[in-house]
Amino acid sequence: MAAGARVPSEFDLARATYSDGSPLDQIHYLECKIILKPDFFSSVASFQEYAKLVRRAADDEGVGFSAKGYKNLRPRIREVIFLDTKNFALYNHSFILRRRVLYEDGFPVGDPEVVFKFRHPDYATSARTDVRPNVPVAYLIKFKAEALPLRDRVGGIRMLYSHNVQFTLDRAQKLNGTSVVELANLFPALAMLRDEKSRKIDLVNHTVVEEVLQELGELDFGKGVVAKCNAALWRERGHHKLLVGEFSYECKFQRSSDLHEKAIDRCRRFFIRLQEIGGDWVSIGTTKTGAVYRLKGNPPQAHE
């Protein structure tokens, strides 16, 4: 998507395997995220104000944008928590453990979704990390190339590689209160945290996040590369303290060769143009996860 940043080919590390001989997971998602200042989101209408910027950037760069079927959608409400040790042992080693619950009409719907991920700026490091869990339920691996603005200014791109696994967890099952060694039984990738095994897992900064997610429409970059896009506001549940906002869109593909060069160039130019015309909205140098971890002024040493 930019000089020095690309979606790695499925041929990269093609001969490498995990410890059981399984081939390394390949990237099948390109997700682009712009972290936004939360102060701009004061009502549902605020999401539509940002959608106007999306349309303007799309028009400028020859990208299709359709809100057909989206205009009457109401925001979805989800509860999000992050789990880690008191000294952020997981996050400091590039691991993220998140639980998310969808709410409808004020009540939780379905079982909680658990996401365990390893996120790192180096593709090979992320690919070689085996995130497969030891769980008795079906799980989904999602290996993503994530595009974010530069740390210090708008108008550029930096890449992270997010190796995720997600599954649902029965409401009676709790991850908080367990030890690192117990958690490593569930996620063998955490066996590396040998010095942290006695530490307990709990809510990061004792914070429960309320996410307000608004679907905005669909972007068409041509050559069959399309992506649904949305904007979200994160705020602290209880005090409703505003934390962070985000605009994101995601392309799914079977092979990196499916991403036509011209379509990816439009995707890149749109991403940069949206930062430029919506610069007042952009929050530099963080992620949604990072905003929660830094909430109490005790910054971790993550690789994000």
PEHUUR-V505119 format. One record per pair of residues at least 4 apart in sequence whose C-alpha atoms are under 8 Angstrom apart, sorted by sequence separation. I is the first residue (numbers start at 1). J is the second residue. D is the distance in Angstrom with one decimal. If there is no record, write none. Layout:
i = <I | I>
j = <J | J>
d = <D | D>
//
This chain:
i = <1 | 2 | 8 | 10 | 17 | 18 | 42 | 43 | 44 | 45 | 46 | 47 | 48 | 49 | 50 | 51 | 52 | 53 | 54 | 55 | 56 | 57 | 58 | 59 | 67 | 69 | 84 | 85 | 88 | 89 | 90 | 91 | 103 | 104 | 122 | 123 | 124 | 125 | 149 | 150 | 169 | 178 | 179 | 180 | 181 | 182 | 183 | 184 | 187 | 193 | 202 | 203 | 220 | 221 | 222 | 236 | 237 | 254 | 255 | 259 | 260 | 261 | 262 | 263 | 264 | 265 | 266 | 267 | 268 | 269 | 270 | 271 | 272 | 273 | 274 | 275 | 278 | 286 | 287 | 288 | 289 | 290 | 291 | 294 | 1 | 17 | 18 | 41 | 58 | 59 | 84 | 85 | 90 | 91 | 103 | 104 | 120 | 121 | 149 | 150 | 178 | 184 | 203 | 220 | 221 | 235 | 236 | 253 | 259 | 274 | 286 | 293 | 294 | 1 | 17 | 18 | 40 | 41 | 58 | 84 | 90 | 102 | 103 | 120 | 149 | 150 | 184 | 220 | 235 | 236 | 253 | 293 | 294 | 16 | 17 | 58 | 84 | 90 | 101 | 102 | 119 | 149 | 150 | 183 | 184 | 219 | 220 | 235 | 236 | 275 | 293 | 15 | 16 | 101 | 102 | 118 | 149 | 150 | 175 | 218 | 219 | 234 | 235 | 14 | 101 | 132 | 148 | 149 | 218 | 219 | 233 | 234 | 235 | 14 | 55 | 101 | 102 | 147 | 148 | 180 | 181 | 218 | 219 | 233 | 234 | 13 | 101 | 118 | 147 | 148 | 217 | 218 | 233 | 234 | 84 | 100 | 101 | 147 | 148 | 216 | 217 | 233 | 83 | 84 | 99 | 100 | 118 | 146 | 147 | 180 | 215 | 216 | 217 | 232 | 233 | 82 | 83 | 99 | 100 | 117 | 145 | 146 | 215 | 216 | 231 | 232 | 82 | 83 | 99 | 116 | 145 | 146 | 181 | 215 | 216 | 231 | 232 | 10 | 82 | 98 | 99 | 145 | 146 | 180 | 181 | 214 | 215 | 231 | 10 | 81 | 82 | 97 | 98 | 144 | 145 | 180 | 181 | 213 | 214 | 230 | 231 | 287 | 80 | 81 | 97 | 98 | 143 | 144 | 179 | 180 | 213 | 214 | 229 | 230 | 286 | 8 | 80 | 81 | 96 | 97 | 143 | 144 | 179 | 180 | 213 | 229 | 230 | 7 | 80 | 96 | 97 | 143 | 144 | 179 | 180 | 212 | 213 | 229 | 79 | 80 | 95 | 96 | 142 | 143 | 179 | 180 | 211 | 212 | 228 | 229 | 78 | 79 | 95 | 96 | 141 | 142 | 178 | 179 | 211 | 212 | 227 | 228 | 7 | 78 | 79 | 95 | 96 | 141 | 142 | 177 | 178 | 211 | 227 | 228 | 78 | 79 | 94 | 95 | 141 | 142 | 176 | 177 | 178 | 210 | 211 | 227 | 77 | 78 | 94 | 140 | 141 | 176 | 177 | 209 | 210 | 226 | 227 | 76 | 77 | 94 | 139 | 140 | 175 | 176 | 209 | 210 | 225 | 76 | 77 | 139 | 140 | 175 | 176 | 209 | 210 | 76 | 139 | 208 | 209 | 138 | 139 | 207 | 208 | 137 | 207 | 44 | 137 | 131 | 133 | 131 | 132 | 129 | 131 | 225 | 126 | 225 | 126 | 127 | 223 | 123 | 126 | 223 | 121 | 122 | 123 | 225 | 121 | 122 | 223 | 120 | 121 | 222 | 223 | 119 | 120 | 222 | 119 | 120 | 221 | 246 | 119 | 221 | 245 | 118 | 119 | 244 | 117 | 118 | 221 | 117 | 118 | 221 | 117 | 244 | 116 | 117 | 243 | 115 | 116 | 243 | 115 | 116 | 115 | 134 | 135 | 114 | 115 | 134 | 113 | 114 | 133 | 134 | 113 | 114 | 133 | 134 | 234 | 113 | 114 | 132 | 133 | 112 | 113 | 131 | 132 | 111 | 112 | 131 | 132 | 111 | 112 | 131 | 111 | 112 | 130 | 111 | 129 | 207 | 205 | 204 | 205 | 204 | 205 | 205 | 83 | 83 | 85 | 90 | 26 | 25 | 24 | 24 | 89 | 89 | 18 | 13 | 17 | 18 | 29 | 31 | 33 | 35 | 86 | 28 | 29 | 30 | 31 | 32 | 33 | 34 | 85 | 86 | 8 | 27 | 28 | 29 | 30 | 31 | 32 | 33 | 34 | 85 | 86 | 157 | 27 | 28 | 29 | 30 | 31 | 32 | 33 | 84 | 85 | 86 | 88 | 156 | 26 | 27 | 30 | 84 | 85 | 155 | 25 | 27 | 83 | 84 | 86 | 154 | 155 | 83 | 84 | 85 | 83 | 84 | 155 | 82 | 83 | 154 | 155 | 81 | 82 | 154 | 81 | 154 | 81 | 149 | 81 | 80 | 81 | 154 | 79 | 80 | 79 | 80 | 154 | 79 | 80 | 153 | 78 | 79 | 152 | 77 | 78 | 151 | 152 | 77 | 78 | 150 | 151 | 76 | 77 | 78 | 149 | 150 | 151 | 76 | 77 | 149 | 75 | 76 | 7 | 75 | 76 | 75 | 74 | 75 | 73 | 73 | 160 | 70 | 71 | 70 | 70 | 69 | 67 | 68 | 67 | 66 | 67 | 5 | 65 | 66 | 5 | 6 | 65 | 66 | 5 | 64 | 65 | 2 | 64 | 65 | 1 | 63 | 64 | 63 | 64 | 63 | 64 | 62 | 63 | 58 | 51 | 47 | 48 | 47 | 121 | 120 | 121 | 47 | 119 | 120 | 119 | 41 | 38 | 38 | 39 | 63 | 38 | 41 | 62 | 63 | 38 | 61 | 38 | 37 | 38 | 63 | 36 | 37 | 61 | 92 | 94 | 35 | 36 | 61 | 91 | 92 | 93 | 94 | 35 | 36 | 60 | 91 | 92 | 93 | 94 | 35 | 36 | 91 | 92 | 34 | 35 | 58 | 61 | 88 | 33 | 34 | 57 | 60 | 87 | 33 | 34 | 33 | 32 | 33 | 57 | 31 | 32 | 57 | 31 | 32 | 31 | 30 | 31 | 54 | 57 | 29 | 30 | 53 | 29 | 30 | 29 | 28 | 29 | 53 | 28 | 53 | 28 | 28 | 28 | 27 | 32 | 34 | 40 | 37 | 10 | 36 | 37 | 9 | 10 | 36 | 37 | 9 | 35 | 36 | 8 | 9 | 34 | 35 | 7 | 34 | 35 | 35 | 35 | 35 | 1 | 1 | 1 | 2 | 1>
j = <5 | 6 | 12 | 14 | 21 | 22 | 46 | 47 | 48 | 49 | 50 | 51 | 52 | 53 | 54 | 55 | 56 | 57 | 58 | 59 | 60 | 61 | 62 | 63 | 71 | 73 | 88 | 89 | 92 | 93 | 94 | 95 | 107 | 108 | 126 | 127 | 128 | 129 | 153 | 154 | 173 | 182 | 183 | 184 | 185 | 186 | 187 | 188 | 191 | 197 | 206 | 207 | 224 | 225 | 226 | 240 | 241 | 258 | 259 | 263 | 264 | 265 | 266 | 267 | 268 | 269 | 270 | 271 | 272 | 273 | 274 | 275 | 276 | 277 | 278 | 279 | 282 | 290 | 291 | 292 | 293 | 294 | 295 | 298 | 6 | 22 | 23 | 46 | 63 | 64 | 89 | 90 | 95 | 96 | 108 | 109 | 125 | 126 | 154 | 155 | 183 | 189 | 208 | 225 | 226 | 240 | 241 | 258 | 264 | 279 | 291 | 298 | 299 | 7 | 23 | 24 | 46 | 47 | 64 | 90 | 96 | 108 | 109 | 126 | 155 | 156 | 190 | 226 | 241 | 242 | 259 | 299 | 300 | 23 | 24 | 65 | 91 | 97 | 108 | 109 | 126 | 156 | 157 | 190 | 191 | 226 | 227 | 242 | 243 | 282 | 300 | 23 | 24 | 109 | 110 | 126 | 157 | 158 | 183 | 226 | 227 | 242 | 243 | 23 | 110 | 141 | 157 | 158 | 227 | 228 | 242 | 243 | 244 | 24 | 65 | 111 | 112 | 157 | 158 | 190 | 191 | 228 | 229 | 243 | 244 | 24 | 112 | 129 | 158 | 159 | 228 | 229 | 244 | 245 | 96 | 112 | 113 | 159 | 160 | 228 | 229 | 245 | 96 | 97 | 112 | 113 | 131 | 159 | 160 | 193 | 228 | 229 | 230 | 245 | 246 | 96 | 97 | 113 | 114 | 131 | 159 | 160 | 229 | 230 | 245 | 246 | 97 | 98 | 114 | 131 | 160 | 161 | 196 | 230 | 231 | 246 | 247 | 26 | 98 | 114 | 115 | 161 | 162 | 196 | 197 | 230 | 231 | 247 | 27 | 98 | 99 | 114 | 115 | 161 | 162 | 197 | 198 | 230 | 231 | 247 | 248 | 304 | 98 | 99 | 115 | 116 | 161 | 162 | 197 | 198 | 231 | 232 | 247 | 248 | 304 | 27 | 99 | 100 | 115 | 116 | 162 | 163 | 198 | 199 | 232 | 248 | 249 | 27 | 100 | 116 | 117 | 163 | 164 | 199 | 200 | 232 | 233 | 249 | 100 | 101 | 116 | 117 | 163 | 164 | 200 | 201 | 232 | 233 | 249 | 250 | 100 | 101 | 117 | 118 | 163 | 164 | 200 | 201 | 233 | 234 | 249 | 250 | 30 | 101 | 102 | 118 | 119 | 164 | 165 | 200 | 201 | 234 | 250 | 251 | 102 | 103 | 118 | 119 | 165 | 166 | 200 | 201 | 202 | 234 | 235 | 251 | 102 | 103 | 119 | 165 | 166 | 201 | 202 | 234 | 235 | 251 | 252 | 102 | 103 | 120 | 165 | 166 | 201 | 202 | 235 | 236 | 251 | 103 | 104 | 166 | 167 | 202 | 203 | 236 | 237 | 104 | 167 | 236 | 237 | 167 | 168 | 236 | 237 | 167 | 237 | 75 | 168 | 163 | 165 | 164 | 165 | 163 | 165 | 259 | 161 | 260 | 162 | 163 | 259 | 160 | 163 | 260 | 159 | 160 | 161 | 263 | 160 | 161 | 262 | 160 | 161 | 262 | 263 | 160 | 161 | 263 | 161 | 162 | 263 | 288 | 162 | 264 | 288 | 162 | 163 | 288 | 162 | 163 | 266 | 163 | 164 | 267 | 164 | 291 | 164 | 165 | 291 | 164 | 165 | 292 | 165 | 166 | 166 | 185 | 186 | 166 | 167 | 186 | 166 | 167 | 186 | 187 | 167 | 168 | 187 | 188 | 288 | 168 | 169 | 187 | 188 | 168 | 169 | 187 | 188 | 168 | 169 | 188 | 189 | 169 | 170 | 189 | 170 | 171 | 189 | 171 | 189 | 292 | 292 | 292 | 293 | 293 | 295 | 296 | 175 | 176 | 180 | 190 | 127 | 127 | 127 | 128 | 193 | 196 | 128 | 124 | 128 | 130 | 142 | 144 | 146 | 148 | 199 | 142 | 143 | 144 | 145 | 146 | 147 | 148 | 199 | 200 | 123 | 142 | 143 | 144 | 145 | 146 | 147 | 148 | 149 | 200 | 201 | 272 | 143 | 144 | 145 | 146 | 147 | 148 | 149 | 200 | 201 | 202 | 204 | 272 | 143 | 144 | 147 | 201 | 202 | 272 | 143 | 145 | 201 | 202 | 204 | 272 | 273 | 202 | 203 | 204 | 203 | 204 | 275 | 203 | 204 | 275 | 276 | 203 | 204 | 276 | 204 | 279 | 207 | 275 | 208 | 208 | 209 | 282 | 208 | 209 | 209 | 210 | 284 | 210 | 211 | 284 | 210 | 211 | 284 | 210 | 211 | 284 | 285 | 211 | 212 | 284 | 285 | 211 | 212 | 213 | 284 | 285 | 286 | 212 | 213 | 285 | 212 | 213 | 145 | 213 | 214 | 214 | 214 | 215 | 214 | 215 | 304 | 215 | 216 | 216 | 217 | 217 | 216 | 217 | 217 | 217 | 218 | 157 | 217 | 218 | 158 | 159 | 218 | 219 | 159 | 218 | 219 | 157 | 219 | 220 | 157 | 219 | 220 | 220 | 221 | 221 | 222 | 221 | 222 | 219 | 216 | 214 | 216 | 216 | 303 | 303 | 304 | 231 | 303 | 304 | 304 | 233 | 233 | 234 | 242 | 266 | 242 | 245 | 266 | 267 | 243 | 266 | 244 | 244 | 245 | 270 | 244 | 245 | 269 | 300 | 302 | 244 | 245 | 270 | 300 | 301 | 302 | 303 | 245 | 246 | 270 | 301 | 302 | 303 | 304 | 246 | 247 | 302 | 303 | 246 | 247 | 270 | 273 | 300 | 246 | 247 | 270 | 273 | 300 | 247 | 248 | 248 | 248 | 249 | 273 | 248 | 249 | 274 | 249 | 250 | 250 | 250 | 251 | 274 | 277 | 250 | 251 | 274 | 251 | 252 | 252 | 252 | 253 | 277 | 253 | 278 | 254 | 255 | 256 | 256 | 271 | 275 | 281 | 281 | 255 | 281 | 282 | 255 | 256 | 282 | 283 | 256 | 282 | 283 | 256 | 257 | 282 | 283 | 256 | 283 | 284 | 286 | 287 | 288 | 264 | 265 | 267 | 268 | 268>
d = <5.7 | 6.7 | 6.7 | 6.8 | 5.2 | 5.4 | 6.2 | 7.5 | 7.2 | 6.4 | 6.5 | 6.3 | 6.4 | 7.0 | 6.4 | 6.2 | 6.2 | 6.1 | 6.1 | 6.1 | 6.2 | 6.3 | 6.0 | 6.1 | 6.2 | 7.9 | 5.6 | 5.8 | 5.9 | 6.4 | 6.4 | 4.9 | 5.1 | 6.4 | 6.4 | 6.1 | 6.0 | 6.5 | 7.5 | 6.5 | 6.7 | 6.1 | 6.2 | 6.0 | 6.6 | 7.0 | 6.1 | 4.9 | 8.0 | 6.7 | 7.6 | 6.4 | 7.7 | 5.4 | 7.3 | 4.8 | 7.5 | 7.0 | 7.7 | 6.8 | 6.3 | 6.1 | 6.3 | 6.2 | 6.1 | 6.1 | 5.9 | 6.1 | 6.3 | 5.9 | 6.0 | 6.5 | 6.4 | 6.3 | 5.8 | 5.3 | 6.8 | 5.8 | 6.2 | 6.8 | 6.4 | 6.1 | 6.1 | 5.8 | 5.2 | 5.3 | 6.3 | 5.2 | 4.6 | 7.3 | 6.7 | 7.1 | 4.9 | 5.8 | 4.3 | 6.5 | 7.2 | 8.0 | 6.2 | 7.5 | 6.6 | 6.9 | 7.8 | 6.2 | 6.0 | 5.4 | 5.0 | 6.4 | 6.5 | 7.9 | 6.6 | 7.6 | 5.0 | 7.5 | 4.3 | 6.3 | 6.8 | 6.9 | 6.3 | 5.9 | 6.4 | 5.7 | 5.6 | 5.9 | 6.9 | 5.4 | 4.9 | 4.5 | 5.3 | 6.5 | 7.3 | 6.6 | 7.3 | 6.3 | 5.2 | 6.4 | 7.4 | 7.9 | 6.5 | 5.6 | 6.5 | 5.4 | 5.4 | 7.6 | 5.5 | 5.6 | 6.6 | 4.3 | 6.8 | 6.9 | 7.0 | 7.3 | 6.3 | 7.2 | 7.3 | 6.4 | 4.7 | 5.5 | 7.6 | 7.0 | 5.2 | 6.5 | 5.0 | 7.6 | 7.7 | 7.7 | 5.6 | 5.9 | 5.6 | 6.2 | 7.9 | 5.5 | 7.1 | 7.5 | 6.2 | 7.1 | 7.7 | 6.2 | 5.3 | 7.8 | 7.5 | 4.3 | 7.0 | 7.7 | 5.3 | 7.6 | 4.8 | 7.2 | 5.8 | 6.2 | 5.8 | 5.9 | 6.1 | 6.0 | 8.0 | 5.6 | 6.4 | 4.8 | 7.8 | 7.7 | 5.7 | 4.4 | 7.8 | 7.2 | 6.4 | 5.1 | 7.3 | 5.6 | 6.6 | 7.8 | 7.8 | 5.7 | 7.1 | 5.5 | 6.7 | 7.5 | 5.5 | 5.6 | 6.5 | 6.9 | 6.9 | 5.1 | 6.3 | 5.0 | 7.3 | 5.2 | 5.8 | 6.3 | 4.5 | 7.3 | 6.1 | 5.9 | 8.0 | 4.3 | 7.0 | 5.5 | 6.5 | 5.9 | 4.5 | 5.8 | 6.3 | 4.8 | 6.9 | 6.4 | 4.7 | 5.6 | 6.6 | 4.3 | 7.3 | 5.7 | 6.5 | 7.4 | 5.2 | 5.8 | 6.4 | 4.6 | 7.0 | 7.0 | 5.4 | 5.8 | 6.5 | 7.8 | 7.0 | 5.4 | 5.9 | 6.5 | 7.4 | 5.1 | 6.5 | 6.4 | 6.0 | 6.1 | 7.3 | 5.7 | 7.9 | 7.4 | 5.8 | 6.6 | 7.9 | 4.6 | 5.8 | 6.3 | 6.1 | 5.9 | 4.3 | 5.6 | 6.6 | 7.8 | 4.5 | 5.8 | 6.6 | 4.4 | 7.8 | 5.5 | 6.2 | 5.5 | 6.6 | 4.3 | 5.5 | 6.7 | 7.3 | 5.2 | 6.3 | 5.8 | 4.3 | 6.6 | 6.7 | 5.1 | 5.6 | 7.2 | 6.6 | 5.1 | 5.7 | 6.4 | 7.6 | 5.0 | 5.6 | 5.7 | 5.7 | 6.5 | 5.7 | 6.5 | 7.5 | 5.4 | 6.5 | 4.5 | 7.7 | 5.7 | 6.1 | 5.8 | 5.5 | 4.6 | 5.2 | 7.9 | 4.4 | 7.4 | 5.6 | 6.5 | 4.4 | 7.9 | 7.7 | 5.3 | 7.9 | 5.8 | 6.6 | 5.0 | 6.2 | 5.6 | 5.5 | 5.5 | 6.6 | 5.1 | 5.8 | 6.3 | 5.4 | 6.2 | 7.9 | 7.7 | 5.5 | 6.3 | 6.6 | 5.3 | 7.2 | 4.6 | 5.7 | 6.0 | 6.8 | 7.4 | 7.1 | 5.6 | 6.5 | 7.9 | 6.7 | 4.8 | 5.3 | 7.6 | 4.7 | 6.0 | 5.4 | 6.6 | 7.9 | 6.7 | 5.5 | 7.4 | 7.6 | 7.6 | 7.9 | 7.1 | 7.6 | 6.8 | 6.6 | 7.7 | 6.4 | 6.7 | 6.2 | 7.8 | 6.9 | 6.9 | 7.9 | 7.7 | 6.2 | 6.3 | 6.1 | 7.1 | 5.8 | 6.5 | 4.3 | 6.8 | 8.0 | 5.5 | 5.8 | 7.9 | 6.2 | 6.5 | 5.4 | 5.5 | 5.5 | 6.6 | 5.0 | 7.6 | 4.2 | 7.4 | 7.5 | 5.8 | 6.2 | 6.3 | 6.5 | 5.2 | 6.0 | 5.4 | 6.5 | 6.3 | 4.2 | 6.8 | 5.8 | 6.3 | 6.6 | 6.7 | 5.4 | 7.4 | 5.7 | 6.5 | 4.4 | 6.9 | 6.5 | 5.5 | 6.8 | 4.9 | 6.8 | 5.5 | 5.7 | 6.2 | 5.8 | 5.8 | 4.8 | 7.3 | 7.8 | 4.5 | 6.6 | 6.9 | 6.7 | 5.5 | 6.3 | 6.9 | 7.7 | 5.9 | 5.5 | 7.6 | 7.9 | 6.0 | 6.9 | 6.0 | 5.8 | 6.6 | 6.1 | 6.1 | 7.0 | 7.6 | 7.4 | 7.4 | 6.8 | 6.5 | 7.0 | 6.6 | 7.8 | 6.7 | 7.9 | 8.0 | 7.4 | 6.4 | 6.4 | 6.6 | 7.7 | 7.2 | 7.0 | 7.5 | 7.8 | 6.7 | 7.4 | 6.7 | 7.3 | 8.0 | 7.9 | 7.2 | 6.5 | 5.7 | 6.2 | 5.7 | 6.1 | 6.1 | 6.3 | 7.6 | 7.5 | 7.6 | 6.2 | 4.6 | 4.9 | 4.8 | 4.6 | 5.3 | 6.4 | 5.7 | 7.5 | 7.6 | 4.8 | 6.3 | 6.2 | 6.0 | 6.2 | 6.2 | 7.7 | 7.9 | 4.8 | 7.4 | 8.0 | 6.0 | 6.5 | 5.5 | 7.6 | 5.0 | 6.2 | 4.9 | 7.0 | 6.7 | 6.1 | 5.6 | 7.5 | 7.7 | 7.1 | 5.3 | 6.5 | 7.7 | 4.7 | 5.9 | 5.8 | 5.7 | 5.5 | 5.8 | 5.9 | 6.6 | 5.5 | 6.5 | 7.5 | 6.7 | 6.9 | 7.9 | 5.2 | 6.1 | 6.1 | 7.5 | 6.9 | 4.9 | 5.7 | 6.3 | 7.4 | 4.8 | 7.0 | 6.6 | 5.9 | 6.1 | 6.2 | 6.9 | 5.0 | 5.7 | 6.2 | 5.6 | 6.8 | 7.3 | 4.1 | 7.9 | 4.9 | 7.8 | 7.4 | 7.1 | 7.4 | 5.8 | 6.4 | 8.0 | 6.0 | 5.1 | 6.3 | 5.2 | 6.5 | 4.5 | 6.9 | 7.2 | 7.7 | 7.3 | 7.2 | 6.7 | 7.4 | 6.1 | 5.8 | 7.9 | 6.3 | 7.1 | 4.3 | 5.5 | 6.5 | 7.9 | 6.9 | 5.3 | 7.0 | 8.0 | 5.7 | 6.7 | 6.3 | 8.0 | 4.6 | 6.8 | 5.5 | 6.3 | 7.7 | 6.8 | 4.6 | 5.8 | 6.5 | 5.2 | 8.0 | 8.0 | 7.5 | 8.0 | 6.4 | 6.9 | 7.6 | 7.9 | 7.0 | 6.0 | 7.0 | 6.7 | 7.8 | 6.5 | 7.3 | 7.0 | 6.4 | 7.6 | 7.1 | 6.8 | 5.9 | 7.9 | 7.4 | 8.0 | 6.3 | 6.6 | 4.7 | 5.7 | 4.9 | 7.4 | 6.3 | 5.6 | 6.6 | 6.1 | 5.9 | 7.2 | 4.4 | 5.9 | 7.1 | 5.0 | 6.8 | 6.1 | 5.8 | 5.0 | 8.0 | 7.5 | 4.7 | 7.9 | 7.8 | 4.4 | 7.1 | 5.8 | 7.5 | 5.6 | 6.5 | 6.1 | 7.8 | 6.5 | 6.7 | 5.2 | 6.0 | 7.9 | 8.0 | 5.7 | 6.4 | 4.4 | 5.5 | 6.8 | 5.7 | 7.0 | 5.5 | 5.3 | 5.8 | 6.3 | 4.2 | 5.6 | 6.4 | 6.5 | 7.4 | 6.7 | 5.1 | 6.9 | 5.6 | 6.5 | 4.6 | 5.7 | 6.2 | 7.1 | 5.1 | 6.6 | 5.7 | 6.8 | 7.5 | 7.9 | 7.6 | 7.5 | 7.1 | 5.5 | 6.7 | 5.4 | 5.9 | 7.8 | 6.6 | 4.5 | 5.2 | 5.7 | 5.9 | 4.8 | 7.3 | 7.8 | 6.9 | 5.4 | 6.9 | 8.0 | 7.2 | 7.2 | 6.4 | 7.3 | 6.5 | 6.6 | 7.8 | 7.3 | 5.5>
//
